[in-house]
Amino acid sequence: MTVTMRDETAGGRATGQTVVEFLTERVTVRELIRGRVYQEVADYNRRRHGGADGSFRGLVEPTDAERTLNGLRPQPGRDVDWHAQFDKACEAFDRNGFFVLVDEKQVESLEDEITLRPGTAVSFVKLTPLVGG
C-alpha cells in the first residue's frame, strides 16, 4: 500500500509531502511515523552520498543542523540516523509537538490502528519546530 503523507501548518497550508510504502493495510500510528521518518532519512542520506543538495526536510530536525533558506543542513560528512529521528518523532507526538490526521480525523495515540486504503489522506501538522536525532 502506497501512502502520500503531507506536512501542513496549523492553518492548513501544505508545506511538503513524502510517499511511503507499507506491506500491510493495517498499521499503527507508530508504524506510520516510522515509515515516514525512515523514508525521508534514507532519501536524504542517498542524495548526500550522490553529491546532491545537502538540505534535509523532515518531520524532526537533526541535532546540530544549520537552518538554511532551502531547509536544514546537517553536519558535513554525517549521515542522519533514522532511529534517533524516529525516537524524537515519537516523543514529539506524545508531547503534542505535532498531530496526525488520517482522512481528516485526528489520531490520539501511537498505538491507534489505521486501515490504509487507496486514497487514504495522512497529514502531519507541526505545531513547533521539532529538533533532535
DSSP file (Angstrom, degrees, kcal/mol; ACC not computed):
  #  RESIDUE AA STRUCTURE BP1 BP2  ACC     N-H-->O    O-->H-N    N-H-->O    O-->H-N    TCO  KAPPA ALPHA  PHI   PSI    X-CA   Y-CA   Z-CA
    1    1 A M              0   0    0      0, 0.0    21,-3.0     0, 0.0     2,-0.5   0.000 360.0 360.0 360.0 127.1    0.0    0.0    0.0
    2    2 A T  E     -A   21   0A   0     19,-0.2     2,-0.4    21,-0.1   117,-0.3  -0.862 360.0-172.9-101.5 131.6    1.4    3.4   -1.0
    3    3 A V  E     -A   20   0A   0     17,-3.2    17,-2.9    -2,-0.5     2,-0.6  -0.984  18.1-145.0-128.2 133.1    0.5    6.4    1.1
    4    4 A T  E     -A   19   0A   0    116,-0.4   118,-1.0    -2,-0.4     2,-0.5  -0.876  18.2-160.1 -95.3 121.4    1.3   10.1    0.5
    5    5 A M  E     -Ab  18 122A   0     13,-3.5    13,-2.5    -2,-0.6     2,-0.3  -0.899   6.6-157.2-106.3 125.3    1.9   11.9    3.7
    6    6 A R  E     -Ab  17 123A   0    116,-2.8   118,-3.2    -2,-0.5     2,-0.4  -0.762   9.7-141.0-102.7 145.6    1.6   15.6    3.7
    7    7 A D  E     +Ab  16 124A   0      9,-3.0     8,-2.7    -2,-0.3     9,-0.9  -0.873  28.7 179.8 -97.6 138.7    3.1   18.2    6.0
    8    8 A E  E     -Ab  14 125A   0    116,-2.6   118,-1.4    -2,-0.4     6,-0.2  -0.966  26.7-121.6-137.3 153.6    0.8   21.1    6.9
    9    9 A T    >   -     0   0    0      4,-2.1     3,-2.2    -2,-0.3   118,-0.1  -0.420  42.7 -99.9 -80.6 167.9    0.9   24.2    9.0
   10   10 A A  T 3  S+     0   0    0    116,-0.4    -1,-0.1     1,-0.3   117,-0.1   0.773 126.5  58.8 -60.2 -24.3   -1.7   24.6   11.8
   11   11 A G  T 3  S-     0   0    0      2,-0.1    -1,-0.3     1,-0.0     0, 0.0   0.449 123.2-105.2 -84.3  -0.8   -3.5   26.9    9.3
   12   12 A G  S <  S+     0   0    0     -3,-2.2     2,-0.4     1,-0.3    -2,-0.1   0.495  70.5 144.8  94.0   3.9   -3.9   24.0    6.8
   13   13 A R        -     0   0    0      1,-0.1    -4,-2.1     2,-0.0    -1,-0.3  -0.647  50.7-124.0 -80.0 128.4   -1.2   25.2    4.3
   14   14 A A  E     +A    8   0A   0     -2,-0.4    -6,-0.3    -6,-0.2     3,-0.1  -0.512  32.2 173.9 -71.2 134.8    0.7   22.2    2.7
   15   15 A T  E     -     0   0A   0     -8,-2.7     2,-0.3     1,-0.4    -7,-0.2   0.422  59.4 -31.0-121.7  -3.2    4.5   22.5    3.2
   16   16 A G  E     -A    7   0A   0     -9,-0.9    -9,-3.0     2,-0.0    -1,-0.4  -0.936  52.0-137.1 167.7 172.9    5.7   19.2    1.8
   17   17 A Q  E     -A    6   0A   0     -2,-0.3     2,-0.4   -11,-0.3   -11,-0.2  -0.993   2.9-159.9-155.1 156.4    5.0   15.6    1.2
   18   18 A T  E     -A    5   0A   0    -13,-2.5   -13,-3.5    -2,-0.3     2,-0.5  -0.997  15.1-141.3-136.6 137.2    6.5   12.1    1.4
   19   19 A V  E     -A    4   0A   0     -2,-0.4     2,-0.4   -15,-0.2   -15,-0.2  -0.892  25.2-178.5-102.4 128.0    5.4    8.9   -0.3
   20   20 A V  E     -A    3   0A   0    -17,-2.9   -17,-3.2    -2,-0.5     2,-0.4  -0.969  17.5-144.4-130.2 140.7    5.8    5.8    1.8
   21   21 A E  E     -A    2   0A   0     -2,-0.4     2,-0.3   -19,-0.2   -19,-0.2  -0.869  13.8-166.4-105.2 139.2    5.0    2.1    1.1
   22   22 A F        -     0   0    0    -21,-3.0     5,-0.0    -2,-0.4    10,-0.0  -0.931  21.0-142.6-122.1 147.5    3.7   -0.3    3.7
   23   23 A L  S    S+     0   0    0     -2,-0.3     2,-0.3     2,-0.0    -1,-0.1   0.730  85.3  39.7 -80.2 -23.1    3.5   -4.1    3.4
   24   24 A T  S    S-     0   0    0    -23,-0.1    92,-0.1     1,-0.1    -2,-0.0  -0.842  71.7-132.3-126.0 162.3    0.1   -4.3    5.2
   25   25 A E  S    S+     0   0    0     -2,-0.3    91,-4.1     1,-0.1     2,-0.6   0.759  93.2  67.1 -82.4 -26.2   -3.1   -2.4    5.1
   26   26 A R  E     +E  115   0B   0     89,-0.2     2,-0.3    87,-0.1    89,-0.2  -0.868  64.9 155.0-101.9 121.0   -3.4   -2.2    8.9
   27   27 A V  E     -E  114   0B   0     87,-2.4    87,-3.3    -2,-0.6     2,-0.2  -0.943  37.1-121.4-137.9 158.2   -0.8   -0.1   10.7
   28   28 A T  E  >  -E  113   0B   0     -2,-0.3     4,-2.0    85,-0.2    85,-0.2  -0.530  33.3-109.0 -90.5 166.8   -0.4    1.8   13.9
   29   29 A V  H  > S+     0   0    0     83,-1.5     4,-2.5    80,-0.3     5,-0.2   0.886 122.5  57.9 -61.1 -38.4    0.3    5.5   14.1
   30   30 A R  H  > S+     0   0    0     80,-2.6     4,-2.7     1,-0.2    -1,-0.2   0.909 106.5  48.1 -57.1 -43.2    3.8    4.5   15.4
   31   31 A E  H  > S+     0   0    0     79,-0.3     4,-2.7     2,-0.2    -1,-0.2   0.856 108.7  53.9 -68.8 -34.7    4.3    2.5   12.2
   32   32 A L  H  X S+     0   0    0     -4,-2.0     4,-2.3     2,-0.2    -2,-0.2   0.944 112.3  44.1 -60.2 -47.5    3.1    5.4   10.1
   33   33 A I  H  X S+     0   0    0     -4,-2.5     4,-3.0     2,-0.2     5,-0.3   0.920 113.1  51.3 -64.7 -44.2    5.7    7.7   11.8
   34   34 A R  H  X S+     0   0    0     -4,-2.7     4,-2.8     1,-0.2     5,-0.2   0.930 111.4  47.8 -58.7 -46.7    8.4    5.0   11.5
   35   35 A G  H  X S+     0   0    0     -4,-2.7     4,-2.1     1,-0.2    -1,-0.2   0.912 114.3  46.3 -61.5 -43.0    7.8    4.6    7.8
   36   36 A R  H  X S+     0   0    0     -4,-2.3     4,-2.5    -5,-0.2     5,-0.2   0.948 115.2  44.5 -65.1 -49.8    7.8    8.3    7.1
   37   37 A V  H  X S+     0   0    0     -4,-3.0     4,-2.3     1,-0.2     5,-0.3   0.928 113.6  50.7 -63.5 -45.3   10.9    9.0    9.1
   38   38 A Y  H  X S+     0   0    0     -4,-2.8     4,-2.6    -5,-0.3    -1,-0.2   0.930 112.4  47.3 -57.1 -46.3   12.8    6.0    7.6
   39   39 A Q  H  X S+     0   0    0     -4,-2.1     4,-2.5    -5,-0.2    -2,-0.2   0.925 113.0  46.1 -64.4 -46.9   11.9    7.1    4.1
   40   40 A E  H  X S+     0   0    0     -4,-2.5     4,-2.0     2,-0.2    -1,-0.2   0.875 115.7  46.2 -68.6 -35.3   12.8   10.8    4.4
   41   41 A V  H  X S+     0   0    0     -4,-2.3     4,-2.9    -5,-0.2    39,-0.2   0.917 113.0  49.6 -70.9 -42.5   16.2   10.0    6.2
   42   42 A A  H  X S+     0   0    0     -4,-2.6     4,-2.3    -5,-0.3    -2,-0.2   0.914 111.9  49.2 -61.6 -42.1   17.0    7.3    3.6
   43   43 A D  H  X S+     0   0    0     -4,-2.5     4,-2.3    -5,-0.2    -1,-0.2   0.925 113.0  47.0 -62.0 -44.9   16.2    9.7    0.8
   44   44 A Y  H  X S+     0   0    0     -4,-2.0     4,-2.7     2,-0.2    -2,-0.2   0.950 113.3  47.0 -62.6 -50.1   18.4   12.4    2.3
   45   45 A N  H  X S+     0   0    0     -4,-2.9     4,-2.1     1,-0.2    -1,-0.2   0.878 112.4  50.8 -61.8 -37.9   21.3   10.1    3.0
   46   46 A R  H  X S+     0   0    0     -4,-2.3     4,-1.4    -5,-0.2    -1,-0.2   0.923 112.2  46.5 -64.9 -45.0   21.1    8.7   -0.6
   47   47 A R  H  <>S+     0   0    0     -4,-2.3     5,-2.5     1,-0.2     4,-0.3   0.918 111.4  52.3 -62.0 -43.4   21.1   12.2   -2.1
   48   48 A R  H ><5S+     0   0    0     -4,-2.7     3,-1.3     1,-0.2    -2,-0.2   0.905 110.0  47.3 -61.4 -42.9   24.0   13.3    0.1
   49   49 A H  H 3<5S+     0   0    0     -4,-2.1    -1,-0.2     1,-0.3    -2,-0.2   0.763 108.1  57.3 -70.5 -24.0   26.1   10.3   -0.9
   50   50 A G  T 3<5S-     0   0    0     -4,-1.4    -1,-0.3    -5,-0.2    -2,-0.2   0.434 119.4-110.6 -84.9   1.2   25.3   11.0   -4.5
   51   51 A G  T < 5S+     0   0    0     -3,-1.3    -3,-0.2    -4,-0.3    -2,-0.1   0.567  73.1 136.9  83.9   8.7   26.7   14.5   -4.2
   52   52 A A      < -     0   0    0     -5,-2.5    -1,-0.2     1,-0.2    -5,-0.0  -0.129  65.9 -44.1 -80.6-178.6   23.3   16.2   -4.4
   53   53 A D        -     0   0    0      1,-0.1    -1,-0.2     3,-0.0    -2,-0.1  -0.118  48.9-144.5 -45.6 134.5   21.9   19.1   -2.4
   54   54 A G        +     0   0    0     -3,-0.1     2,-0.2    -6,-0.1    -1,-0.1   0.228  57.2 121.2 -92.0  14.1   22.7   18.6    1.3
   55   55 A S        -     0   0    0     18,-0.2     2,-0.5    16,-0.1    18,-0.2  -0.551  48.7-150.8 -83.0 146.6   19.4   20.1    2.7
   56   56 A F  B     -F   72   0C   0     16,-3.3    16,-1.5    -2,-0.2     2,-0.5  -0.960  14.0-178.3-118.5 128.2   17.2   18.0    4.9
   57   57 A R        +     0   0    0     -2,-0.5     2,-0.3    14,-0.2   -13,-0.1  -0.970  30.3 130.5-124.9 114.6   13.4   18.4    5.1
   58   58 A G        -     0   0    0     -2,-0.5     3,-0.1     1,-0.1   -21,-0.1  -0.900  69.1 -89.9-153.4 179.6   11.8   16.1    7.5
   59   59 A L  S    S+     0   0    0     -2,-0.3     2,-0.4     1,-0.2    71,-0.3   0.890 113.2  32.9 -64.8 -41.0    9.5   15.6   10.4
   60   60 A V  S    S-     0   0    0     69,-0.1    71,-0.2   -23,-0.0    -1,-0.2  -0.965  85.1-124.6-122.2 133.8   12.2   16.1   13.0
   61   61 A E  B     -h  131   0D   0     69,-5.2    71,-3.2    -2,-0.4     3,-0.1  -0.592  32.9-114.6 -74.7 130.9   15.2   18.4   12.6
   62   62 A P    >   -     0   0    0      0, 0.0     3,-1.5     0, 0.0    71,-0.3  -0.360  39.7 -95.2 -62.1 145.3   18.5   16.6   13.1
   63   63 A T  T 3  S+     0   0    0      1,-0.3    12,-0.3    68,-0.1     3,-0.1  -0.323 108.7  14.6 -58.9 142.2   20.5   17.7   16.1
   64   64 A D  T 3  S+     0   0    0      1,-0.2    -1,-0.3    10,-0.1     2,-0.2   0.656  89.7 151.0  65.7  18.4   23.2   20.4   15.3
   65   65 A A    <   -     0   0    0     -3,-1.5     2,-0.5     9,-0.1    -1,-0.2  -0.589  43.6-130.3 -80.5 143.8   21.6   21.1   11.9
   66   66 A E  E     -G   73   0C   0      7,-2.4     7,-2.9    -2,-0.2     2,-0.4  -0.815  18.9-127.2 -94.0 129.6   22.1   24.5   10.5
   67   67 A R  E     +G   72   0C   0     -2,-0.5     5,-0.2     5,-0.2     2,-0.2  -0.621  36.1 173.7 -77.4 130.2   18.9   26.2    9.2
   68   68 A T  E >   -G   71   0C   0      3,-3.6     3,-1.0    -2,-0.4    -1,-0.0  -0.741  48.5 -97.5-125.7 175.7   19.3   27.5    5.6
   69   69 A L  T 3  S+     0   0    0     -2,-0.2     3,-0.1     1,-0.2    -2,-0.0   0.814 124.1  46.9 -63.1 -29.7   16.9   29.0    3.0
   70   70 A N  T 3  S-     0   0    0      1,-0.2     2,-0.4   -13,-0.0    -1,-0.2   0.382 127.6 -80.3 -95.7   3.4   16.5   25.6    1.4
   71   71 A G  E <  S- G   0  68C   0     -3,-1.0    -3,-3.6   -16,-0.1     2,-0.4  -0.999  76.1 -26.1 137.7-140.8   15.9   23.6    4.6
   72   72 A L  E     -FG  56  67C   0    -16,-1.5   -16,-3.3    -2,-0.4    -5,-0.2  -0.885  43.6-152.5-114.8 145.6   18.3   22.2    7.1
   73   73 A R  E     - G   0  66C   0     -7,-2.9    -7,-2.4    -2,-0.4   -18,-0.2  -0.910  15.6-151.7-119.8 103.2   21.9   21.3    6.6
   74   74 A P        -     0   0    0      0, 0.0    -9,-0.1     0, 0.0     3,-0.1  -0.143  46.8 -63.0 -63.3 168.2   23.2   18.6    8.9
   75   75 A Q    >   -     0   0    0    -12,-0.3     3,-1.6     1,-0.1   -10,-0.1  -0.247  68.2 -96.2 -54.3 137.0   26.8   18.5    9.9
   76   76 A P  T 3  S+     0   0    0      0, 0.0    -1,-0.1     0, 0.0     3,-0.1  -0.241 106.3  14.3 -57.7 141.0   29.0   17.8    6.8
   77   77 A G  T 3  S+     0   0    0      1,-0.2     2,-0.5    -3,-0.1    -2,-0.1   0.538 100.4 117.7  75.3   7.1   30.0   14.2    6.2
   78   78 A R    <   -     0   0    0     -3,-1.6    -1,-0.2    -4,-0.1     2,-0.2  -0.924  56.5-142.8-114.4 125.1   27.4   12.9    8.7
   79   79 A D        -     0   0    0     -2,-0.5     2,-0.4    -3,-0.1    -4,-0.1  -0.525  28.2-113.7 -73.5 150.3   24.5   10.6    7.8
   80   80 A V        -     0   0    0    -39,-0.2     2,-0.7    -2,-0.2   -35,-0.1  -0.735  26.7-129.1 -84.0 135.6   21.3   11.3    9.6
   81   81 A D     >  -     0   0    0     52,-0.6     4,-2.0    -2,-0.4     5,-0.2  -0.775  14.0-161.6 -90.0 113.2   20.4    8.4   12.0
   82   82 A W  H  > S+     0   0    0     -2,-0.7     4,-2.7     1,-0.2     5,-0.2   0.835  88.4  58.4 -67.4 -31.2   16.8    7.3   11.3
   83   83 A H  H  > S+     0   0    0      2,-0.2     4,-2.5     1,-0.2    -1,-0.2   0.940 108.8  44.4 -62.9 -45.5   16.5    5.5   14.6
   84   84 A A  H  > S+     0   0    0      1,-0.2     4,-2.3     2,-0.2    -2,-0.2   0.905 114.2  50.3 -64.4 -40.8   17.3    8.7   16.6
   85   85 A Q  H  X S+     0   0    0     -4,-2.0     4,-2.2    48,-0.3    -2,-0.2   0.908 110.9  49.4 -62.7 -42.0   14.9   10.7   14.3
   86   86 A F  H  X S+     0   0    0     -4,-2.7     4,-2.4     2,-0.2    -2,-0.2   0.919 109.9  50.2 -63.7 -45.5   12.1    8.1   14.9
   87   87 A D  H  X S+     0   0    0     -4,-2.5     4,-2.2     1,-0.2    -1,-0.2   0.927 112.7  46.9 -59.2 -45.1   12.6    8.2   18.7
   88   88 A K  H  X S+     0   0    0     -4,-2.3     4,-2.5     1,-0.2    -1,-0.2   0.865 110.4  53.2 -65.8 -36.3   12.4   12.0   18.7
   89   89 A A  H  X S+     0   0    0     -4,-2.2     4,-2.4     2,-0.2    -1,-0.2   0.913 109.3  48.1 -65.7 -42.3    9.4   12.0   16.5
   90   90 A C  H  X S+     0   0    0     -4,-2.4     4,-2.3     2,-0.2    -2,-0.2   0.911 112.4  49.2 -64.4 -41.5    7.5    9.6   18.8
   91   91 A E  H  X S+     0   0    0     -4,-2.2     4,-1.6     1,-0.2    -2,-0.2   0.917 111.2  50.0 -61.6 -42.9    8.5   11.8   21.8
   92   92 A A  H  <>S+     0   0    0     -4,-2.5     5,-3.5     1,-0.2     6,-0.6   0.897 109.5  50.9 -64.3 -40.4    7.2   14.9   20.0
   93   93 A F  H ><5S+     0   0    0     -4,-2.4     3,-1.6     1,-0.2    -1,-0.2   0.937 109.3  51.3 -60.4 -46.2    3.9   13.2   19.1
   94   94 A D  H 3<5S+     0   0    0     -4,-2.3    -1,-0.2     1,-0.3    -2,-0.2   0.802 112.9  44.7 -63.6 -29.7    3.4   12.2   22.8
   95   95 A R  T 3<5S-     0   0    0     -4,-1.6    -1,-0.3    -5,-0.1    -2,-0.2   0.203 119.5-108.1-101.1  16.6    4.1   15.8   23.9
   96   96 A N  T < 5S+     0   0    0     -3,-1.6    -3,-0.2     2,-0.2    -2,-0.1   0.799  72.7 141.1  65.8  32.8    1.8   17.3   21.2
   97   97 A G  S   <S-     0   0    0     -5,-3.5    30,-2.7     1,-0.2    31,-1.4   0.747  81.7  -4.3 -72.0 -24.0    4.7   18.8   19.1
   98   98 A F  E    S-C  126   0A   0     -6,-0.6     2,-0.3    28,-0.3    -1,-0.2  -0.964  70.3-143.2-155.9 161.6    2.6   17.7   16.1
   99   99 A F  E     -C  125   0A   0     26,-2.0    26,-3.0    -2,-0.3     2,-0.5  -0.918  12.4-131.6-129.8 163.4   -0.5   15.8   15.4
  100  100 A V  E     -C  124   0A   0      7,-0.4     7,-2.4    -2,-0.3     2,-0.5  -0.937  12.1-162.7-118.5 131.1   -1.6   13.3   12.8
  101  101 A L  E     -CD 123 106A   0     22,-2.8    22,-2.7    -2,-0.5     2,-0.5  -0.947   1.1-167.6-110.1 132.1   -4.8   13.4   10.7
  102  102 A V  E >  S-CD 122 105A   0      3,-2.9     3,-1.4    -2,-0.5    20,-0.2  -0.977  83.3 -15.6-119.3 116.6   -5.9   10.3    8.9
  103  103 A D  T 3  S-     0   0    0     18,-3.6    -1,-0.2    -2,-0.5    19,-0.1   0.910 130.4 -55.5  50.9  45.1   -8.7   11.1    6.5
  104  104 A E  T 3  S+     0   0    0     17,-0.3     2,-0.5     1,-0.2    -1,-0.2   0.565 115.9 114.1  68.0  14.3   -9.2   14.4    8.3
  105  105 A K  E <   -D  102   0A   0     -3,-1.4    -3,-2.9     0, 0.0     2,-0.3  -0.963  67.7-123.3-115.1 131.5   -9.7   12.8   11.7
  106  106 A Q  E     -D  101   0A   0     -2,-0.5     2,-0.3    -5,-0.2    -5,-0.2  -0.518  19.2-141.2 -74.5 133.5   -7.1   13.3   14.4
  107  107 A V        -     0   0    0     -7,-2.4    -7,-0.4    -2,-0.3     3,-0.1  -0.694   8.7-160.4 -90.4 150.1   -5.5   10.1   15.9
  108  108 A E        +     0   0    0     -2,-0.3     2,-0.3     1,-0.1    -1,-0.1   0.753  61.8  34.9-103.9 -29.5   -4.8   10.2   19.6
  109  109 A S    >   -     0   0    0      1,-0.1     3,-1.3     4,-0.0   -80,-0.3  -0.914  68.2-124.1-134.6 152.2   -2.2    7.5   20.4
  110  110 A L  T 3  S+     0   0    0     -2,-0.3   -80,-2.6     1,-0.2   -79,-0.3   0.745 115.2  54.3 -63.0 -22.1    0.9    5.9   18.8
  111  111 A E  T 3  S+     0   0    0    -82,-0.2    -1,-0.2   -83,-0.2     2,-0.1   0.462  76.8 121.8 -94.8  -1.6   -0.9    2.6   19.2
  112  112 A D    <   -     0   0    0     -3,-1.3   -83,-1.5   -84,-0.1     2,-0.3  -0.397  60.2-132.6 -58.9 135.2   -4.1    3.6   17.3
  113  113 A E  E     -E   28   0B   0    -85,-0.2     2,-0.4   -84,-0.1   -85,-0.2  -0.736  21.5-168.0 -95.5 142.8   -4.6    1.3   14.4
  114  114 A I  E     -E   27   0B   0    -87,-3.3   -87,-2.4    -2,-0.3     2,-0.7  -0.974  17.1-140.6-128.5 140.1   -5.5    2.5   10.9
  115  115 A T  E     -E   26   0B   0     -2,-0.4     2,-0.3   -89,-0.2   -89,-0.2  -0.914  23.5-144.7-100.6 116.3   -6.7    0.7    7.9
  116  116 A L        +     0   0    0    -91,-4.1  -113,-0.0    -2,-0.7  -114,-0.0  -0.623  23.9 173.0 -82.7 135.9   -5.0    2.1    4.8
  117  117 A R    >   -     0   0    0     -2,-0.3     3,-2.4  -116,-0.0     2,-0.1  -0.894  47.6 -73.0-132.1 162.3   -7.0    2.2    1.6
  118  118 A P  T 3  S+     0   0    0      0, 0.0  -115,-0.1     0, 0.0     0, 0.0  -0.397 124.3  20.0 -56.0 129.4   -6.2    3.7   -1.8
  119  119 A G  T 3  S+     0   0    0   -117,-0.3     2,-0.1     1,-0.3  -116,-0.1   0.491  81.3 160.9  87.9   3.2   -6.5    7.4   -1.3
  120  120 A T    <   -     0   0    0     -3,-2.4     2,-0.6     1,-0.1  -116,-0.4  -0.403  33.7-140.0 -57.8 129.1   -6.1    7.4    2.4
  121  121 A A        -     0   0    0     -2,-0.1   -18,-3.6  -118,-0.1     2,-0.5  -0.849  21.6-176.9 -98.3 120.8   -5.1   11.0    3.4
  122  122 A V  E     -bC   5 102A   0   -118,-1.0  -116,-2.8    -2,-0.6     2,-0.4  -0.978   3.4-177.6-119.5 124.2   -2.4   11.3    6.1
  123  123 A S  E     -bC   6 101A   0    -22,-2.7   -22,-2.8    -2,-0.5     2,-0.6  -0.971  17.0-155.3-124.7 136.9   -1.4   14.8    7.3
  124  124 A F  E     -bC   7 100A   0   -118,-3.2  -116,-2.6    -2,-0.4     2,-0.7  -0.956  12.3-162.9-107.4 119.1    1.3   15.7    9.8
  125  125 A V  E     -bC   8  99A   0    -26,-3.0   -26,-2.0    -2,-0.6     2,-0.4  -0.898   7.9-151.8-108.7 109.1    0.5   19.1   11.4
  126  126 A K  E     + C   0  98A   0   -118,-1.4  -116,-0.4    -2,-0.7   -28,-0.3  -0.645  18.1 178.7 -83.8 131.5    3.6   20.6   13.1
  127  127 A L  S    S+     0   0    0    -30,-2.7   -29,-0.2    -2,-0.4    -1,-0.2   0.718  71.9  11.6-101.5 -28.4    2.9   22.9   16.0
  128  128 A T  S    S-     0   0    0    -31,-1.4    -1,-0.3     0, 0.0     2,-0.1  -0.961  94.5 -83.3-141.8 158.0    6.5   23.7   16.9
  129  129 A P        -     0   0    0      0, 0.0     2,-0.7     0, 0.0   -69,-0.1  -0.459  45.3-139.8 -60.9 134.2    9.9   23.1   15.3
  130  130 A L        -     0   0    0    -71,-0.3   -69,-5.2    -2,-0.1     2,-0.4  -0.877  24.2-177.4-104.9 111.4   10.9   19.5   16.1
  131  131 A V  B     +h   61   0D   0     -2,-0.7     2,-0.2   -71,-0.2   -68,-0.1  -0.881  28.5  80.2-113.0 138.5   14.6   19.2   16.9
  132  132 A G              0   0    0    -71,-3.2    -2,-0.0    -2,-0.4   -47,-0.0  -0.824 360.0 360.0 153.9 172.3   16.5   16.1   17.8
  133  133 A G              0   0    0    -71,-0.3   -52,-0.6    -2,-0.2   -48,-0.3   0.437 360.0 360.0  83.6 360.0   18.3   13.0   16.4
